[in-house]
């Protein structure tokens, strides 16, 4: 049974992925240097078909690239933290975002809903270096405040993206005697 899972490309157009695509993605997420023969074996298709599918997944923006995963502790980045950043908004929003992502130590920058404007994942060599980074963040124009959470331990990081099941449509009618937890707000 094919998993007709919709995902988004870089252009935000839904893309249907079948079981073979997901099997290829599963292998590549664990081993980005897997051979086409290994991908073909995992997906139950020919090597030529595996090569063609990978090329199409790259072109459609599903596969965004290949990179080495570096152990941060092995290169001296012993402290991981999340920094919630509140920004005053306005015309400088994009400038603030661009300045945040240009700071050394900022690994991820997410625009978020709620009291904060951004959530940053940062890495530093020490708490002293982390403090310096937080002060650099606070010095950016229109940044009102920051809230820093230091990671004590990490249970899971860089987990593969699994296939998402097709969403089931909500019921069109509700019987008074039936429980419908999906409709609870």
C-alpha positions in Angstrom: 0.0 0.0 0.0 1.5 3.3 -1.1 1.8 6.1 1.5 0.4 9.1 -0.4 1.9 11.5 2.0 1.9 15.2 1.2 5.0 17.1 2.1 6.1 20.6 1.0 8.9 21.5 -1.3 10.9 24.6 -1.2 8.1 26.2 -3.3 5.4 24.9 -0.9 3.7 22.8 -3.4 2.4 19.5 -2.0 4.4 16.5 -3.2 3.1 12.9 -3.1 5.7 10.4 -1.9 5.2 6.7 -2.3 6.7 3.8 -0.2 9.8 3.6 -2.4 10.5 7.4 -2.0 10.1 7.1 1.8 12.4 4.0 1.9 15.0 6.0 -0.1 14.6 8.9 2.3 14.9 6.7 5.3 18.2 5.3 4.2 19.6 8.7 3.1 18.7 10.3 6.4 20.8 7.7 8.2 23.6 7.4 5.6 23.8 10.3 3.2 26.6 8.4 1.3 24.6 5.3 0.6 25.1 3.9 -2.8 22.3 3.8 -5.4 22.5 0.0 -5.2 21.8 0.2 -1.4 18.9 2.6 -2.0 17.5 0.3 -4.7 17.7 -2.7 -2.4 15.9 -0.9 0.4 13.2 0.4 -1.9 12.8 -2.8 -3.9 13.5 -1.1 -7.2 16.3 -1.0 -9.8 19.5 1.0 -9.3 18.6 3.2 -12.3 15.1 3.9 -10.8 16.7 4.7 -7.4 19.1 7.2 -9.1 16.2 8.8 -11.0 14.1 9.1 -7.8 16.9 10.7 -5.9 17.4 13.2 -8.7 13.7 14.0 -8.7 13.6 14.3 -4.9 16.5 16.7 -5.1 14.9 18.8 -7.9 11.6 19.0 -6.1 13.2 20.2 -2.9 12.5 17.2 -0.8 16.2 16.4 -0.4 17.7 19.8 0.5 21.3 18.7 0.5 23.9 16.4 2.0 26.2 17.2 4.9 28.5 15.7 7.5 27.1 15.6 11.0 29.7 17.0 13.4 29.7 16.1 17.1 29.6 19.5 18.7 31.4 18.4 21.9 34.2 16.9 19.8 35.0 20.3 18.4 34.6 22.2 21.7 31.0 23.3 21.6 30.1 21.9 25.0 27.1 24.1 25.9 23.8 24.0 24.0 21.1 26.4 24.8 17.8 27.8 23.5 17.4 31.5 23.5 13.9 33.0 23.2 14.1 36.5 21.7 11.5 39.2 22.0 11.7 41.9 19.3 9.7 45.1 19.0 8.6 44.4 15.4 8.1 46.8 12.6 10.3 47.4 9.6 13.4 46.0 11.3 12.1 42.5 11.9 13.9 41.1 8.8 17.1 43.0 9.8 16.9 41.6 13.3 16.5 38.1 11.9 19.4 38.5 9.5 21.6 39.8 12.3 20.7 37.0 14.6 21.5 34.3 12.0 24.8 35.9 11.3 26.1 35.6 14.9 28.6 32.8 15.4 27.1 30.1 17.6 23.5 30.5 16.3 22.7 27.1 14.9 19.0 27.5 14.2 16.7 30.5 14.1 12.9 30.0 14.1 10.2 32.7 13.9 7.6 31.7 16.5 4.1 32.7 17.6 3.6 33.8 21.2 5.3 36.3 23.4 8.7 35.9 21.7 9.6 36.6 18.1 12.4 34.1 17.6 13.6 30.9 19.1 17.3 30.3 18.6 19.3 27.1 19.1 22.8 28.1 20.0 26.1 26.4 20.9 29.1 27.7 22.8 32.3 26.5 24.2 31.4 27.5 27.8 28.9 29.3 29.9 31.1 32.4 29.7 31.0 32.2 25.8 27.3 31.6 26.0 26.9 34.8 28.1 28.9 36.7 25.6 26.7 35.4 22.8 23.5 36.3 24.7 24.9 39.9 25.2 25.6 40.1 21.5 22.0 39.0 20.8 20.7 41.7 23.2 22.8 44.4 21.6 20.9 44.0 18.3 18.6 47.0 17.6 15.0 46.5 18.7 15.7 43.4 20.7 13.7 43.9 23.9 14.6 40.8 26.0 15.9 37.3 25.9 15.2 34.2 27.9 17.9 31.5 27.9 17.4 27.8 28.6 20.6 25.8 28.9 20.3 22.1 27.8 21.4 19.7 30.5 21.1 16.6 28.4 19.7 15.6 25.0 17.6 12.5 24.5 17.2 12.8 20.7 18.6 15.1 18.1 18.5 15.2 14.3 15.9 12.4 14.1 14.9 11.3 10.6 11.6 12.6 9.2 9.1 9.8 9.2 6.2 9.5 6.7 3.1 11.3 7.9 -0.1 9.5 7.5 -2.8 11.1 5.4 -5.0 13.2 7.7 -8.4 11.7 8.4 -11.2 14.2 7.7 -13.1 15.2 10.8 -16.6 13.7 11.2 -19.2 15.7 9.4 -21.8 15.0 12.1 -21.5 14.1 15.7 -23.8 11.7 17.5 -24.5 13.1 21.0 -23.7 9.7 22.7 -20.3 9.3 20.9 -17.0 10.6 22.2 -15.0 12.6 19.6 -11.7 13.6 21.2 -10.5 15.1 17.9 -13.1 17.8 18.3 -12.1 18.9 21.8 -10.6 22.3 21.9 
